[in-house]
Amino acid sequence: MAASLSGGEVTKNFMERGRTLVSTYLGDRAVGIGDWLSSLSGLAKDKSQSLLALLAPFVLDMIGRKAKEDDLTAGGLMGLLTGQAAHLQQAAPAGLAGLLGLTSFASLGTGAVGAAQARLPPAPWPSSSGFWWGSQLPC
């Protein structure tokens, strides 16, 4: 993944793939999250959207590696996310859960898995690319 940030066409393709991931997983919420990030960080709105696009592949890669390492099913992934709810509730800035479409982080596992299932077609588990989300990443 580090090579994806080396510049030029490789980085451009990586960022485009990140934008696709943000759009796929966050949908209409992506703009609100970018605006929220901009207000917290002082970054311009377009830079906040670029930051989301840059971070999405890394975040999904970490989740995917954990899912593969622990041989997680969709239910196992839901359990993993639900297990992080208390930590996120304490650490996340106010308003983030609502921007993600959650009433609180307590509904993180069910909300995230349900949203992913609604947006993505079924994929092999794990995929031939080695990641549980199939060909969504440029790796």
N, C-alpha and C positions, 0 to 999 in steps of 0.2 A: 504494500500500500504506500510506503514511503516514496517509491519511485513515481507514484502518481502525482507527486507534488514537485517534480523536477522542472516543471515549466513547459512551455510550448504546447503542442497539440495533445500530448498525454495529459497534462493538467487541465486543458480545456475540455477534453472528453470526460475526465474524472468529475469536474464540476457540473457538466451537463447531466451526467448520470446521477450526481447528488441532487440536482434540481428535480429530476424524475422521481427519485426516492421520496423527497420531501412532498412533492405533489401527490404521490401515490399514498403515502401513509398519513399525511396531514390534510390533504385536500384543501378545502376552503379555509381551513384554520391556519394555514401556513402564513398568510399575509398578517393576520392578527398576532401570531407568535413572532414574526419578524419585526412588527411595529413595537411589540412589547420588549423584545430584546434590544431594539434601538433605543427605546426610552430608558432602559436600565443601564446600557453600556455607553451611550453617547455616540454610537456609530450611526452613520447615515443609514436610512432604511434600505437602500440597495445593498450596502455593505453587510447589513444584518442578514438579508436574504442569502447573500453569498456565503456568509459564515454558516448558516443552516445547511446550505448545499455542501459545504466542505465537511461539516461534522457528521452528516447523515450516514455516509458510508462507513466511517470509523465506528460510530455507535452500533450500527447494525452488524458490523464485523465482530465487535466484541460480544454482542448478544449471540450471534451465530456460532462463534467459537465455543461459547459456553454451552449452547444447545447441542452442538456436535460432541463436545467433550463429555457431556453428561447423558448423551443419547436421548435428548428430550423429545417427547411428543408435543402436540399442541397443548394438551393438558399440563404437561411438565413445564412448558414455557409459561403458561398461565400461572402456575405455582411459583415459578421463579420471579415473575413480575410482581405478583401479589406479595411475595416475601420482601420486596423492596419498598412497599408502600409506606411503612412507618418511617423509614429513613428519608424518603422523598418528602413526606409530609413535614418533617422537621427542617430539612435543608432547602427545599424549593421556595423561591420567592412567592409572595402572595399573588394569587391570580393565575398561576401557571396551570393548575389542574383544570380550571374552567376553560382556558384557552385550548387545552387538549381535548375538550369535550367531556371531561369527567366531572362528576359532582364533587369528588374528592379523590385523593390518591388511594383510598381504600378500595375503589373500584378499578384500580389500574389493570390487574390481570384480565378480568373479564372484558373490560372496555377495550383494551389494546388487542386482545385476541379476536374479539368480535369484529372490531373495525378492520383488522387485517384480513379476516376470512371474508368479509363483505367486499373488499376491494381487490383481492388477488385471486387469480385462478389457482386451483390445486396444483401443487408442485411436488416432485419427488422429495423424499425426506431421508437423508440429506440428498441434495441434488448432485448431479454429475460434476458441477463446478466446485463441490466441497462446501457449499454454503446452503443453509436450510431455506433461504429465500430464492434459490435458483439462480437465474442469470441477471438478477437486479444489480449486481456490482460489476465493475469493470476489471475484476481480478482474473 
